[in-house]
Amino acid sequence: METAASSRRALALFCLAYAILGLNIAVMLVYGPLYIRQQDPARGDLLVGLLLALPSLTAFLGHNLWGIAYDQAPAPRRFVLLALFSETVFFTSLLAMGSPAALVWLATVFSFFSTALFPAAQAWCTLAWEDQKGSVLGKLHAAESAGWAAGAVAGGVLSHWAGDIVPAVRMLFGLCLFCSAAAFALVAVAFPRLPAKRAGSPRSLLTDLGVLYRRREVVQLSVFLFIVTSANVAFFTYVSVYLCTYLRGAPELLSASMTAATVGGALIFPVYGWLTDKAGPRALLYGSLTSYVFFYGLLCMVTKPAAVALL
């Protein structure tokens, strides 16, 4: 009974950490580009592009290396604490420096450490609930989407209250700092001691990477995720600039659109997780790819702010 209770508490804290990182990512991707362009108009487009590209590269390295580190030492608490601590230091440094260039290089450095959460949480949860992998991962991603929704709502409220995007975004940075620090303290105190959940025996770093990328299905899924994720990150990084700067949409419209989308994600992720357990993942993969084709195709055809927000 104690093990089941500990597992449920661990899952709840994993979901909390996912929600906090979702909040932080939403603030950085949705409102960070507006902050950069207003603070440094001459280099705005360059810095926004770097904000998309450089942290993605360090996150790529982090996902691989932290996943292997977890396989070799499956202690999930330390990986959750590392991710939340890195977010706390990141936003503290960002508020102290404040320049657009600092935002880019700080995000590049700390994205490597923040990714420690994701492979650890997913590995432990899917091994702890082997018969409910989809449902458990659905809960994690629902929590992340709820964090995105919180960031979208907070951004809309603060931009309306402050009347200008720069002070609003700095207040958002402060909110992210507070939430990251509070979550770090809670995990440090409340995360249970868990039995090791190991998928196999530990090997060297290069051996593990070689085993991983020699598997055909892993390579195929990686290519699929690369295509979808690169499109999504590019969209979320530039949609705020596109909607609010080029199409002259209001920040409140951006906030409403992001809130509706992410609340919808929080509601539907557990359903998709359940469907994956019941019907298998292949149909959902094909369905999601088809929906992306329609979404981005329609997005190329509309230029009204309200239509873009609705899509």
C-alpha positions as YAML, in Angstrom:
chain: A
units: angstrom
residues:
- id: 1
  name: MET
  ca: [0.00, 0.00, 0.00]
- id: 2
  name: GLU
  ca: [2.86, 2.32, 0.86]
- id: 3
  name: THR
  ca: [4.48, 1.69, -2.51]
- id: 4
  name: ALA
  ca: [1.23, 2.51, -4.34]
- id: 5
  name: ALA
  ca: [0.78, 5.70, -2.29]
- id: 6
  name: SER
  ca: [4.41, 6.69, -2.92]
- id: 7
  name: SER
  ca: [3.99, 6.10, -6.64]
- id: 8
  name: ARG
  ca: [0.87, 8.29, -6.77]
- id: 9
  name: ARG
  ca: [2.65, 11.06, -4.85]
- id: 10
  name: ALA
  ca: [5.64, 10.82, -7.18]
- id: 11
  name: LEU
  ca: [3.33, 11.06, -10.21]
- id: 12
  name: ALA
  ca: [1.63, 14.13, -8.74]
- id: 13
  name: LEU
  ca: [5.00, 15.83, -8.20]
- id: 14
  name: PHE
  ca: [6.14, 14.87, -11.69]
- id: 15
  name: CYS
  ca: [2.96, 16.49, -13.02]
- id: 16
  name: LEU
  ca: [3.66, 19.61, -10.94]
- id: 17
  name: ALA
  ca: [7.18, 19.85, -12.39]
- id: 18
  name: TYR
  ca: [5.80, 19.38, -15.91]
- id: 19
  name: ALA
  ca: [3.27, 22.16, -15.28]
- id: 20
  name: ILE
  ca: [5.99, 24.54, -14.05]
- id: 21
  name: LEU
  ca: [8.19, 23.87, -17.07]
- id: 22
  name: GLY
  ca: [5.13, 24.29, -19.30]
- id: 23
  name: LEU
  ca: [4.49, 27.69, -17.72]
- id: 24
  name: ASN
  ca: [8.11, 28.71, -18.21]
- id: 25
  name: ILE
  ca: [8.27, 27.51, -21.82]
- id: 26
  name: ALA
  ca: [5.03, 29.32, -22.69]
- id: 27
  name: VAL
  ca: [6.38, 32.57, -21.28]
- id: 28
  name: MET
  ca: [9.67, 32.20, -23.15]
- id: 29
  name: LEU
  ca: [8.24, 31.15, -26.52]
- id: 30
  name: VAL
  ca: [5.03, 33.18, -26.65]
- id: 31
  name: TYR
  ca: [6.04, 36.41, -24.89]
- id: 32
  name: GLY
  ca: [9.85, 36.29, -25.10]
- id: 33
  name: PRO
  ca: [9.90, 37.24, -28.83]
- id: 34
  name: LEU
  ca: [7.67, 40.29, -28.20]
- id: 35
  name: TYR
  ca: [9.98, 41.34, -25.35]
- id: 36
  name: ILE
  ca: [13.07, 40.94, -27.57]
- id: 37
  name: ARG
  ca: [11.65, 42.90, -30.50]
- id: 38
  name: GLN
  ca: [10.56, 45.82, -28.31]
- id: 39
  name: GLN
  ca: [13.83, 45.95, -26.38]
- id: 40
  name: ASP
  ca: [16.14, 45.55, -29.39]
- id: 41
  name: PRO
  ca: [14.27, 46.30, -32.65]
- id: 42
  name: ALA
  ca: [17.44, 46.42, -34.76]
- id: 43
  name: ARG
  ca: [18.46, 42.85, -33.94]
- id: 44
  name: GLY
  ca: [15.02, 41.56, -32.97]
- id: 45
  name: ASP
  ca: [14.50, 39.03, -35.76]
- id: 46
  name: LEU
  ca: [18.03, 37.65, -35.38]
- id: 47
  name: LEU
  ca: [17.69, 37.23, -31.61]
- id: 48
  name: VAL
  ca: [14.26, 35.63, -31.90]
- id: 49
  name: GLY
  ca: [15.71, 33.11, -34.36]
- id: 50
  name: LEU
  ca: [18.58, 32.37, -31.99]
- id: 51
  name: LEU
  ca: [16.10, 31.97, -29.12]
- id: 52
  name: LEU
  ca: [14.49, 29.22, -31.18]
- id: 53
  name: ALA
  ca: [17.65, 27.55, -32.45]
- id: 54
  name: LEU
  ca: [20.31, 27.56, -29.74]
- id: 55
  name: PRO
  ca: [18.29, 26.26, -26.75]
- id: 56
  name: SER
  ca: [16.89, 23.56, -29.05]
- id: 57
  name: LEU
  ca: [20.41, 22.32, -29.75]
- id: 58
  name: THR
  ca: [21.39, 22.16, -26.09]
- id: 59
  name: ALA
  ca: [18.06, 20.51, -25.27]
- id: 60
  name: PHE
  ca: [18.81, 17.88, -27.96]
- id: 61
  name: LEU
  ca: [22.07, 17.05, -26.19]
- id: 62
  name: GLY
  ca: [20.39, 17.16, -22.79]
- id: 63
  name: HIS
  ca: [17.56, 14.76, -23.66]
- id: 64
  name: ASN
  ca: [20.05, 12.15, -24.87]
- id: 65
  name: LEU
  ca: [22.57, 12.51, -22.06]
- id: 66
  name: TRP
  ca: [20.12, 12.85, -19.15]
- id: 67
  name: GLY
  ca: [18.17, 9.83, -20.41]
- id: 68
  name: ILE
  ca: [21.32, 7.72, -20.38]
- id: 69
  name: ALA
  ca: [22.32, 9.14, -16.99]
- id: 70
  name: TYR
  ca: [18.92, 8.09, -15.65]
- id: 71
  name: ASP
  ca: [19.35, 4.56, -17.03]
- id: 72
  name: GLN
  ca: [22.66, 4.30, -15.20]
- id: 73
  name: ALA
  ca: [21.39, 5.81, -11.92]
- id: 74
  name: PRO
  ca: [17.56, 5.66, -11.80]
- id: 75
  name: ALA
  ca: [16.91, 8.10, -8.95]
- id: 76
  name: PRO
  ca: [14.12, 10.36, -10.30]
- id: 77
  name: ARG
  ca: [14.12, 12.86, -7.42]
- id: 78
  name: ARG
  ca: [17.57, 14.24, -8.26]
- id: 79
  name: PHE
  ca: [16.62, 14.82, -11.92]
- id: 80
  name: VAL
  ca: [13.42, 16.67, -10.99]
- id: 81
  name: LEU
  ca: [15.35, 18.83, -8.52]
- id: 82
  name: LEU
  ca: [18.06, 19.57, -11.09]
- id: 83
  name: ALA
  ca: [15.50, 20.75, -13.64]
- id: 84
  name: LEU
  ca: [13.60, 22.97, -11.19]
- id: 85
  name: PHE
  ca: [16.80, 24.37, -9.68]
- id: 86
  name: SER
  ca: [18.13, 25.25, -13.14]
- id: 87
  name: GLU
  ca: [14.86, 27.07, -13.91]
- id: 88
  name: THR
  ca: [15.13, 29.01, -10.64]
- id: 89
  name: VAL
  ca: [18.71, 30.10, -11.38]
- id: 90
  name: PHE
  ca: [17.78, 30.91, -14.98]
- id: 91
  name: PHE
  ca: [14.99, 33.35, -14.12]
- id: 92
  name: THR
  ca: [17.00, 34.87, -11.27]
- id: 93
  name: SER
  ca: [19.85, 35.57, -13.71]
- id: 94
  name: LEU
  ca: [17.45, 36.82, -16.36]
- id: 95
  name: LEU
  ca: [15.85, 39.35, -14.02]
- id: 96
  name: ALA
  ca: [19.29, 40.53, -12.89]
- id: 97
  name: MET
  ca: [20.55, 41.05, -16.46]
- id: 98
  name: GLY
  ca: [17.38, 41.73, -18.45]
- id: 99
  name: SER
  ca: [18.85, 42.32, -21.91]
- id: 100
  name: PRO
  ca: [17.50, 40.44, -24.96]
- id: 101
  name: ALA
  ca: [20.94, 38.99, -25.70]
- id: 102
  name: ALA
  ca: [21.18, 37.70, -22.11]
- id: 103
  name: LEU
  ca: [17.79, 36.04, -22.53]
- id: 104
  name: VAL
  ca: [19.10, 34.09, -25.54]
- id: 105
  name: TRP
  ca: [22.35, 32.87, -24.08]
- id: 106
  name: LEU
  ca: [20.93, 32.13, -20.64]
- id: 107
  name: ALA
  ca: [18.14, 30.08, -22.26]
- id: 108
  name: THR
  ca: [20.78, 28.25, -24.30]
- id: 109
  name: VAL
  ca: [22.80, 27.28, -21.24]
- id: 110
  name: PHE
  ca: [19.97, 26.37, -18.89]
- id: 111
  name: SER
  ca: [17.85, 24.45, -21.41]
- id: 112
  name: PHE
  ca: [20.49, 21.72, -21.19]
- id: 113
  name: PHE
  ca: [19.82, 21.25, -17.47]
- id: 114
  name: SER
  ca: [16.06, 21.77, -17.56]
- id: 115
  name: THR
  ca: [15.63, 18.79, -19.88]
- id: 116
  name: ALA
  ca: [16.77, 16.47, -17.06]
- id: 117
  name: LEU
  ca: [13.13, 16.22, -15.95]
- id: 118
  name: PHE
  ca: [11.62, 14.72, -19.09]
- id: 119
  name: PRO
  ca: [13.47, 11.41, -19.69]
- id: 120
  name: ALA
  ca: [13.55, 10.67, -15.94]
- id: 121
  name: ALA
  ca: [9.83, 11.28, -15.46]
- id: 122
  name: GLN
  ca: [8.79, 9.35, -18.55]
- id: 123
  name: ALA
  ca: [11.13, 6.43, -17.89]
- id: 124
  name: TRP
  ca: [10.06, 6.02, -14.28]
- id: 125
  name: CYS
  ca: [6.35, 6.48, -14.92]
- id: 126
  name: THR
  ca: [6.14, 4.06, -17.83]
- id: 127
  name: LEU
  ca: [8.04, 1.39, -15.87]
- id: 128
  name: ALA
  ca: [5.97, 1.95, -12.73]
- id: 129
  name: TRP
  ca: [2.67, 1.71, -14.67]
- id: 130
  name: GLU
  ca: [3.61, -0.77, -17.39]
- id: 131
  name: ASP
  ca: [-0.02, -1.53, -18.30]
- id: 132
  name: GLN
  ca: [-1.04, 2.15, -18.40]
- id: 133
  name: LYS
  ca: [1.85, 3.83, -20.19]
- id: 134
  name: GLY
  ca: [-0.34, 5.96, -22.45]
- id: 135
  name: SER
  ca: [-2.62, 7.10, -19.64]
- id: 136
  name: VAL
  ca: [0.28, 8.09, -17.39]
- id: 137
  name: LEU
  ca: [2.11, 9.98, -20.13]
- id: 138
  name: GLY
  ca: [-1.20, 11.63, -21.03]
- id: 139
  name: LYS
  ca: [-1.39, 12.99, -17.47]
- id: 140
  name: LEU
  ca: [2.16, 14.35, -17.67]
- id: 141
  name: HIS
  ca: [1.49, 16.15, -20.94]
- id: 142
  name: ALA
  ca: [-1.88, 17.39, -19.68]
- id: 143
  name: ALA
  ca: [-0.05, 18.97, -16.75]
- id: 144
  name: GLU
  ca: [2.46, 20.58, -19.13]
- id: 145
  name: SER
  ca: [-0.41, 21.95, -21.22]
- id: 146
  name: ALA
  ca: [-2.06, 23.31, -18.06]
- id: 147
  name: GLY
  ca: [1.19, 25.16, -17.35]
- id: 148
  name: TRP
  ca: [1.11, 26.61, -20.87]
- id: 149
  name: ALA
  ca: [-2.48, 27.74, -20.22]
- id: 150
  name: ALA
  ca: [-1.43, 29.43, -16.98]
- id: 151
  name: GLY
  ca: [1.34, 31.26, -18.83]
- id: 152
  name: ALA
  ca: [-1.05, 32.39, -21.56]
- id: 153
  name: VAL
  ca: [-3.62, 33.68, -19.04]
- id: 154
  name: ALA
  ca: [-0.99, 35.42, -16.93]
- id: 155
  name: GLY
  ca: [0.54, 37.04, -20.03]
- id: 156
  name: GLY
  ca: [-2.81, 38.40, -21.17]
- id: 157
  name: VAL
  ca: [-3.75, 39.73, -17.74]
- id: 158
  name: LEU
  ca: [-0.37, 41.33, -17.05]
- id: 159
  name: SER
  ca: [-0.01, 42.89, -20.51]
- id: 160
  name: HIS
  ca: [-3.49, 44.40, -20.17]
- id: 161
  name: TRP
  ca: [-2.78, 45.62, -16.62]
- id: 162
  name: ALA
  ca: [0.72, 46.98, -17.34]
- id: 163
  name: GLY
  ca: [-0.21, 48.56, -20.67]
- id: 164
  name: ASP
  ca: [3.17, 47.66, -22.18]
- id: 165
  name: ILE
  ca: [4.77, 44.36, -23.07]
- id: 166
  name: VAL
  ca: [8.19, 44.92, -21.44]
- id: 167
  name: PRO
  ca: [7.06, 45.39, -17.81]
- id: 168
  name: ALA
  ca: [4.45, 42.66, -18.33]
- id: 169
  name: VAL
  ca: [7.08, 40.15, -19.48]
- id: 170
  name: ARG
  ca: [9.41, 41.06, -16.62]
- id: 171
  name: MET
  ca: [6.55, 40.35, -14.22]
- id: 172
  name: LEU
  ca: [6.04, 37.04, -16.02]
- id: 173
  name: PHE
  ca: [9.72, 36.24, -15.45]
- id: 174
  name: GLY
  ca: [9.19, 36.96, -11.75]
- id: 175
  name: LEU
  ca: [6.15, 34.65, -11.70]
- id: 176
  name: CYS
  ca: [8.19, 31.87, -13.32]
- id: 177
  name: LEU
  ca: [10.96, 32.38, -10.76]
- id: 178
  name: PHE
  ca: [8.54, 32.15, -7.83]
- id: 179
  name: CYS
  ca: [6.77, 29.05, -9.18]
- id: 180
  name: SER
  ca: [10.05, 27.26, -10.00]
- id: 181
  name: ALA
  ca: [11.51, 27.97, -6.56]
- id: 182
  name: ALA
  ca: [8.31, 26.92, -4.77]
- id: 183
  name: ALA
  ca: [8.11, 23.68, -6.77]
- id: 184
  name: PHE
  ca: [11.79, 22.96, -6.06]
- id: 185
  name: ALA
  ca: [11.18, 23.36, -2.30]
- id: 186
  name: LEU
  ca: [8.07, 21.15, -2.40]
- id: 187
  name: VAL
  ca: [9.81, 18.37, -4.36]
- id: 188
  name: ALA
  ca: [12.82, 18.53, -2.04]
- id: 189
  name: VAL
  ca: [10.56, 17.98, 0.97]
- id: 190
  name: ALA
  ca: [7.78, 15.75, -0.35]
- id: 191
  name: PHE
  ca: [9.21, 13.52, -3.09]
- id: 192
  name: PRO
  ca: [9.04, 9.92, -1.81]
- id: 193
  name: ARG
  ca: [11.81, 7.37, -1.73]
- id: 194
  name: LEU
  ca: [11.16, 5.12, -4.69]
- id: 195
  name: PRO
  ca: [12.48, 1.69, -5.61]
- id: 196
  name: ALA
  ca: [14.73, 1.77, -8.65]
- id: 197
  name: LYS
  ca: [12.88, 1.19, -11.94]
- id: 198
  name: ARG
  ca: [15.55, 0.10, -14.37]
- id: 199
  name: ALA
  ca: [14.87, -1.08, -17.92]
- id: 200
  name: GLY
  ca: [18.24, -2.80, -18.34]
- id: 201
  name: SER
  ca: [21.81, -2.98, -17.10]
- id: 202
  name: PRO
  ca: [23.89, 0.23, -17.28]
- id: 203
  name: ARG
  ca: [26.41, 0.59, -20.11]
- id: 204
  name: SER
  ca: [28.78, 3.28, -21.31]
- id: 205
  name: LEU
  ca: [27.45, 6.47, -22.85]
- id: 206
  name: LEU
  ca: [28.55, 5.66, -26.41]
- id: 207
  name: THR
  ca: [27.29, 2.08, -26.12]
- id: 208
  name: ASP
  ca: [23.87, 3.27, -25.00]
- id: 209
  name: LEU
  ca: [23.65, 5.84, -27.79]
- id: 210
  name: GLY
  ca: [24.69, 3.22, -30.32]
- id: 211
  name: VAL
  ca: [22.06, 0.76, -29.09]
- id: 212
  name: LEU
  ca: [19.41, 3.48, -29.16]
- id: 213
  name: TYR
  ca: [20.04, 4.76, -32.68]
- id: 214
  name: ARG
  ca: [20.53, 1.33, -34.25]
- id: 215
  name: ARG
  ca: [16.88, 0.55, -33.56]
- id: 216
  name: ARG
  ca: [14.92, 1.23, -36.73]
- id: 217
  name: GLU
  ca: [11.67, 2.14, -34.96]
- id: 218
  name: VAL
  ca: [13.48, 4.69, -32.77]
- id: 219
  name: VAL
  ca: [15.01, 6.36, -35.82]
- id: 220
  name: GLN
  ca: [11.66, 6.43, -37.64]
- id: 221
  name: LEU
  ca: [9.86, 7.92, -34.65]
- id: 222
  name: SER
  ca: [12.68, 10.43, -34.16]
- id: 223
  name: VAL
  ca: [12.31, 11.64, -37.75]
- id: 224
  name: PHE
  ca: [8.56, 11.99, -37.28]
- id: 225
  name: LEU
  ca: [9.01, 13.94, -34.03]
- id: 226
  name: PHE
  ca: [11.72, 16.11, -35.60]
- id: 227
  name: ILE
  ca: [9.36, 17.23, -38.36]
- id: 228
  name: VAL
  ca: [6.43, 17.89, -36.03]
- id: 229
  name: THR
  ca: [8.41, 19.47, -33.20]
- id: 230
  name: SER
  ca: [10.45, 21.78, -35.44]
- id: 231
  name: ALA
  ca: [7.21, 23.07, -36.98]
- id: 232
  name: ASN
  ca: [5.56, 23.51, -33.58]
- id: 233
  name: VAL
  ca: [8.48, 25.31, -31.96]
- id: 234
  name: ALA
  ca: [8.86, 27.61, -34.97]
- id: 235
  name: PHE
  ca: [5.13, 28.35, -34.87]
- id: 236
  name: PHE
  ca: [4.98, 29.10, -31.15]
- id: 237
  name: THR
  ca: [8.15, 31.20, -31.31]
- id: 238
  name: TYR
  ca: [6.89, 33.43, -34.13]
- id: 239
  name: VAL
  ca: [3.11, 33.39, -33.71]
- id: 240
  name: SER
  ca: [3.17, 36.19, -31.14]
- id: 241
  name: VAL
  ca: [5.27, 38.44, -33.40]
- id: 242
  name: TYR
  ca: [3.19, 37.51, -36.44]
- id: 243
  name: LEU
  ca: [-0.17, 38.05, -34.74]
- id: 244
  name: CYS
  ca: [0.63, 41.14, -32.66]
- id: 245
  name: THR
  ca: [3.22, 42.95, -34.82]
- id: 246
  name: TYR
  ca: [2.51, 42.11, -38.46]
- id: 247
  name: LEU
  ca: [-1.24, 41.47, -38.27]
- id: 248
  name: ARG
  ca: [-1.80, 44.16, -35.58]
- id: 249
  name: GLY
  ca: [-3.70, 41.79, -33.31]
- id: 250
  name: ALA
  ca: [-4.12, 42.68, -29.63]
- id: 251
  name: PRO
  ca: [-2.01, 40.88, -26.97]
- id: 252
  name: GLU
  ca: [-5.29, 39.90, -25.31]
- id: 253
  name: LEU
  ca: [-6.27, 38.04, -28.52]
- id: 254
  name: LEU
  ca: [-2.97, 36.15, -28.40]
- id: 255
  name: SER
  ca: [-3.57, 35.29, -24.75]
- id: 256
  name: ALA
  ca: [-7.13, 34.10, -25.42]
- id: 257
  name: SER
  ca: [-5.99, 31.93, -28.34]
- id: 258
  name: MET
  ca: [-3.12, 30.32, -26.43]
- id: 259
  name: THR
  ca: [-5.32, 29.79, -23.36]
- id: 260
  name: ALA
  ca: [-8.06, 28.03, -25.35]
- id: 261
  name: ALA
  ca: [-5.54, 25.86, -27.20]
- id: 262
  name: THR
  ca: [-3.65, 24.79, -24.08]
- id: 263
  name: VAL
  ca: [-6.75, 24.20, -21.95]
- id: 264
  name: GLY
  ca: [-7.99, 22.02, -24.79]
- id: 265
  name: GLY
  ca: [-4.68, 20.15, -24.70]
- id: 266
  name: ALA
  ca: [-4.92, 19.64, -20.94]
- id: 267
  name: LEU
  ca: [-8.39, 18.13, -21.40]
- id: 268
  name: ILE
  ca: [-7.63, 15.92, -24.40]
- id: 269
  name: PHE
  ca: [-4.17, 14.54, -23.52]
- id: 270
  name: PRO
  ca: [-5.52, 12.01, -20.97]
- id: 271
  name: VAL
  ca: [-8.09, 10.86, -23.54]
- id: 272
  name: TYR
  ca: [-5.39, 10.33, -26.16]
- id: 273
  name: GLY
  ca: [-3.29, 8.48, -23.58]
- id: 274
  name: TRP
  ca: [-6.20, 6.16, -22.83]
- id: 275
  name: LEU
  ca: [-6.79, 5.60, -26.55]
- id: 276
  name: THR
  ca: [-3.11, 4.73, -27.01]
- id: 277
  name: ASP
  ca: [-3.39, 2.04, -24.34]
- id: 278
  name: LYS
  ca: [-6.56, 0.67, -25.92]
- id: 279
  name: ALA
  ca: [-5.96, 0.97, -29.68]
- id: 280
  name: GLY
  ca: [-2.20, 1.40, -30.03]
- id: 281
  name: PRO
  ca: [-0.20, 4.47, -31.05]
- id: 282
  name: ARG
  ca: [-0.03, 4.07, -34.83]
- id: 283
  name: ALA
  ca: [-3.51, 5.42, -35.63]
- id: 284
  name: LEU
  ca: [-2.95, 8.44, -33.37]
- id: 285
  name: LEU
  ca: [0.39, 9.18, -35.05]
- id: 286
  name: TYR
  ca: [-1.18, 9.15, -38.51]
- id: 287
  name: GLY
  ca: [-4.15, 11.21, -37.33]
- id: 288
  name: SER
  ca: [-1.96, 13.83, -35.69]
- id: 289
  name: LEU
  ca: [0.25, 14.19, -38.77]
- id: 290
  name: THR
  ca: [-2.85, 14.65, -40.95]
- id: 291
  name: SER
  ca: [-4.18, 17.33, -38.61]
- id: 292
  name: TYR
  ca: [-0.86, 19.20, -38.75]
- id: 293
  name: VAL
  ca: [-0.97, 19.23, -42.55]
- id: 294
  name: PHE
  ca: [-4.48, 20.74, -42.50]
- id: 295
  name: PHE
  ca: [-3.61, 23.21, -39.72]
- id: 296
  name: TYR
  ca: [-0.49, 24.68, -41.31]
- id: 297
  name: GLY
  ca: [-2.09, 24.60, -44.75]
- id: 298
  name: LEU
  ca: [-5.04, 26.68, -43.52]
- id: 299
  name: LEU
  ca: [-2.69, 28.98, -41.61]
- id: 300
  name: CYS
  ca: [-0.98, 29.91, -44.89]
- id: 301
  name: MET
  ca: [-4.32, 31.03, -46.35]
- id: 302
  name: VAL
  ca: [-5.61, 33.42, -43.67]
- id: 303
  name: THR
  ca: [-4.34, 36.84, -42.61]
- id: 304
  name: LYS
  ca: [-7.10, 38.10, -40.30]
- id: 305
  name: PRO
  ca: [-5.93, 38.22, -36.67]
- id: 306
  name: ALA
  ca: [-9.14, 36.62, -35.38]
- id: 307
  name: ALA
  ca: [-8.87, 33.78, -37.94]
- id: 308
  name: VAL
  ca: [-5.25, 33.08, -37.03]
- id: 309
  name: ALA
  ca: [-6.16, 33.09, -33.33]
- id: 310
  name: LEU
  ca: [-9.06, 30.72, -33.98]
- id: 311
  name: LEU
  ca: [-6.86, 28.28, -35.90]
...
